[in-house]
Amino acid sequence: MLKLMNPFLEEIKECQKRDRKLVEKLMLINEGKETDFGVDEIGVVRYRGRVCVPDVPELKKMILEEGHRSGLSIHP
């Protein structure tokens, strides 16, 4: 079965690989030393099930702009 991926998740996943803090968390996850953080089935690092957005200003701006533009806006 083909699972479609949200384009933001793909971008987040790629940027997570370059975020120093998330790379450190990933090492702890792989060593079994981190329980609050994990990696989901598509390879996205999450904290207690929530997506960890890497510290990339352009990505954060893109996500916020989409949230405001969406019909399911974060601010009606």
Secondary structure, 3 states (H helix, E strand, C coil): CCCCCCHHHHHHHHHHCCCHHHHHHHHHHHCCCCCCEEECCCCCEEECCEECCCCCHHHHHHHHHHHHHCCCCCCC
